[in-house]
Amino acid sequence: MSPRKAAVLRDSGDGRSLREHLIAITERMISARGTAGLTVRAIARQAGVADGVLYNHFADKEELLANAIRAHVRTVERELGELPEPGTGTVEANLRAYLAYGLALHRAILPAFAGLLTQPTVLTKLAELGGHGEDWRDRLARYLHAERDLGRLAADAQLDAAAAMIVGVCHETVLPALFQHHGTAAALPSVESIVTTVLTGIGQ
């Protein structure tokens, strides 16, 4: 480890490795300004290292961005708090909480993803990082299956379809803003009406 690297880590005061330090700095920059126009030089200067140091820990800038975006999403999730556990409260109230959480999550991470439409490699590397089962949509699916196992949902309930509907509502809040290049999320029906429709359907 070079003296300069050692100084950077010593100044951070939290025992992180240099790789972790670079991810944390990039996450902070993404949170503040998104990914558009984010350069290796800007990241290196903010991190207090030479430009080439990044390539000692990441194959390319895209790999660093993917790791930082995943860290950013996890940070937002922690800030949003806990989700209801199966068997507690009512299913309707719990689904409202899951949907409200998902909407808040998608709106919070919109700026980070807005600059990735022209950077598909970052999205590919983000998908390759795995973490299956940790995402909000995975927790939603597990919640629905657990409630069915507890007998609080119909035994023949189409849970994958229900989860897809709820996730789709959250995507609807951000996709128009991404493709229309403005920061305004789509207007949607109320959380209560969406959950009621998922639970009761629209047939006579």
C-alpha positions as CSV (number, residue, x, y, z in Angstrom):
1,M,0.0,0.0,0.0
2,S,1.4,3.4,-1.0
3,P,1.8,6.2,1.5
4,R,-1.0,8.1,-0.2
5,K,-3.4,5.2,0.0
6,A,-2.5,4.7,3.6
7,A,-3.3,8.3,4.4
8,V,-6.7,8.2,2.7
9,L,-7.7,5.1,4.7
10,R,-6.3,6.6,7.9
11,D,-8.2,9.8,7.4
12,S,-11.5,7.8,6.8
13,G,-11.2,6.5,10.4
14,D,-13.6,3.6,9.9
15,G,-11.4,0.7,9.0
16,R,-12.6,0.4,5.4
17,S,-10.5,-1.1,2.7
18,L,-9.5,1.2,-0.2
19,R,-12.1,-0.7,-2.4
20,E,-14.8,0.0,0.1
21,H,-13.7,3.6,0.4
22,L,-14.0,4.1,-3.4
23,I,-17.4,2.5,-3.4
24,A,-18.6,4.7,-0.5
25,I,-17.3,7.9,-2.1
26,T,-18.9,7.0,-5.5
27,E,-22.1,6.2,-3.7
28,R,-22.1,9.6,-2.1
29,M,-21.5,11.3,-5.4
30,I,-24.3,9.3,-7.1
31,S,-26.7,10.2,-4.3
32,A,-25.9,13.9,-4.7
33,R,-25.7,14.2,-8.5
34,G,-26.7,10.9,-10.2
35,T,-24.5,9.0,-12.6
36,A,-24.6,11.3,-15.6
37,G,-21.2,12.7,-16.5
38,L,-19.5,11.0,-13.5
39,T,-15.9,10.5,-14.5
40,V,-13.0,8.5,-13.1
41,R,-11.1,11.7,-12.5
42,A,-13.9,13.3,-10.5
43,I,-14.3,10.1,-8.4
44,A,-10.5,9.9,-7.8
45,R,-10.2,13.5,-6.7
46,Q,-13.1,13.1,-4.3
47,A,-11.6,9.9,-2.9
48,G,-8.2,11.5,-2.6
49,V,-6.3,9.0,-4.8
50,A,-4.7,9.0,-8.2
51,D,-6.9,8.2,-11.2
52,G,-5.2,4.9,-11.9
53,V,-5.8,3.6,-8.4
54,L,-9.4,2.8,-9.3
55,Y,-8.2,0.2,-11.8
56,N,-6.3,-1.7,-9.1
57,H,-9.6,-2.6,-7.5
58,F,-12.1,-2.6,-10.4
59,A,-11.9,-3.8,-13.9
60,D,-13.4,-0.5,-15.2
61,K,-15.5,2.5,-14.2
62,E,-18.7,0.6,-14.9
63,E,-17.9,-2.1,-12.3
64,L,-17.3,0.7,-9.7
65,L,-20.5,2.4,-10.6
66,A,-22.5,-0.9,-10.4
67,N,-21.1,-1.5,-6.9
68,A,-21.8,2.0,-5.8
69,I,-25.4,2.0,-7.2
70,R,-26.1,-1.3,-5.3
71,A,-24.7,0.3,-2.2
72,H,-26.9,3.4,-2.8
73,V,-30.0,1.3,-3.1
74,R,-29.2,-0.6,0.1
75,T,-28.7,2.7,1.9
76,V,-32.1,4.0,0.8
77,E,-33.7,0.8,1.9
78,R,-32.2,1.1,5.3
79,E,-33.5,4.6,5.6
80,L,-37.0,3.5,4.7
81,G,-37.1,1.2,7.7
82,E,-38.6,-2.2,8.2
83,L,-41.4,-3.9,6.3
84,P,-44.3,-5.8,8.0
85,E,-43.8,-9.4,8.9
86,P,-46.2,-12.1,7.7
87,G,-49.0,-12.8,10.2
88,T,-48.9,-9.4,11.8
89,G,-51.6,-6.7,11.4
90,T,-53.8,-7.1,8.4
91,V,-52.8,-8.2,4.9
92,E,-54.4,-5.1,3.4
93,A,-52.5,-2.8,5.7
94,N,-49.3,-4.7,5.1
95,L,-49.6,-4.5,1.4
96,R,-50.2,-0.8,1.7
97,A,-46.9,-0.6,3.6
98,Y,-45.1,-2.7,1.0
99,L,-46.4,-0.5,-1.8
100,A,-45.7,2.8,-0.1
101,Y,-42.2,1.5,0.6
102,G,-41.7,0.5,-3.0
103,L,-42.9,3.8,-4.3
104,A,-40.6,5.7,-2.0
105,L,-37.7,3.5,-2.9
106,H,-38.2,4.0,-6.7
107,R,-38.6,7.7,-6.4
108,A,-35.4,8.0,-4.2
109,I,-33.2,6.0,-6.6
110,L,-34.6,7.6,-9.8
111,P,-31.7,10.2,-10.0
112,A,-29.1,7.5,-9.8
113,F,-30.6,5.5,-12.6
114,A,-31.5,8.4,-14.8
115,G,-28.0,8.6,-16.3
116,L,-27.8,4.9,-17.0
117,L,-29.9,4.8,-20.1
118,T,-26.8,5.5,-22.2
119,Q,-24.6,3.2,-20.0
120,P,-26.1,-0.3,-20.5
121,T,-22.9,-1.9,-19.4
122,V,-23.4,-0.6,-15.8
123,L,-26.9,-2.1,-15.7
124,T,-25.4,-5.5,-16.9
125,K,-22.7,-5.4,-14.3
126,L,-25.3,-4.4,-11.6
127,A,-27.4,-7.5,-12.5
128,E,-24.2,-9.7,-12.4
129,L,-23.6,-8.6,-8.8
130,G,-26.4,-10.9,-7.7
131,G,-28.0,-10.4,-4.3
132,H,-31.1,-12.3,-5.3
133,G,-33.6,-12.5,-2.5
134,E,-32.5,-9.2,-1.0
135,D,-34.4,-6.8,-3.2
136,W,-37.7,-5.3,-2.2
137,R,-39.6,-7.2,-4.9
138,D,-38.1,-10.5,-3.6
139,R,-39.2,-9.6,-0.1
140,L,-42.7,-8.8,-1.4
141,A,-43.0,-12.1,-3.1
142,R,-41.8,-14.0,0.0
143,Y,-44.3,-12.0,2.1
144,L,-47.2,-13.0,-0.1
145,H,-46.2,-16.7,-0.1
146,A,-45.9,-16.7,3.7
147,E,-49.3,-15.1,4.1
148,R,-50.8,-17.8,1.8
149,D,-49.1,-20.5,3.9
150,L,-50.6,-18.9,7.0
151,G,-54.1,-19.1,5.4
152,R,-54.5,-15.3,5.2
153,L,-54.6,-15.4,1.4
154,A,-56.6,-17.8,-0.8
155,A,-54.9,-21.1,-1.4
156,D,-55.2,-20.6,-5.2
157,A,-54.1,-17.0,-5.2
158,Q,-52.0,-16.0,-8.1
159,L,-49.2,-14.5,-6.1
160,D,-46.7,-14.0,-8.9
161,A,-49.3,-11.9,-10.8
162,A,-50.1,-9.9,-7.7
163,A,-46.5,-9.2,-7.0
164,A,-45.9,-8.2,-10.7
165,M,-48.9,-5.7,-10.5
166,I,-47.5,-4.0,-7.4
167,V,-44.0,-3.9,-8.8
168,G,-45.3,-2.5,-12.0
169,V,-47.1,0.3,-10.2
170,C,-43.7,1.3,-8.8
171,H,-42.0,1.1,-12.1
172,E,-44.8,3.3,-13.6
173,T,-43.7,6.1,-11.3
174,V,-40.2,6.3,-12.6
175,L,-40.1,5.0,-16.2
176,P,-41.9,8.1,-17.7
177,A,-39.5,10.4,-15.9
178,L,-36.5,8.4,-17.3
179,F,-37.6,8.3,-20.9
180,Q,-39.0,11.8,-21.0
181,H,-35.8,13.2,-19.4
182,H,-37.5,15.1,-16.7
183,G,-37.6,14.4,-13.0
184,T,-41.4,14.2,-12.6
185,A,-42.9,10.9,-11.5
186,A,-46.2,9.7,-13.0
187,A,-49.4,10.5,-11.2
188,L,-51.0,7.3,-9.9
189,P,-54.2,6.2,-8.1
190,S,-54.0,6.1,-4.3
191,V,-52.1,3.3,-2.5
192,E,-55.4,2.3,-0.9
193,S,-57.2,1.9,-4.3
194,I,-54.4,-0.1,-5.8
195,V,-54.2,-2.5,-2.9
196,T,-58.0,-3.0,-2.8
197,T,-57.9,-3.8,-6.5
198,V,-55.1,-6.4,-6.1
199,L,-57.0,-8.0,-3.2
200,T,-60.5,-8.0,-4.7
201,G,-60.0,-7.8,-8.4
202,I,-62.3,-6.0,-10.9
203,G,-64.7,-8.8,-11.9
204,Q,-68.4,-8.8,-10.9
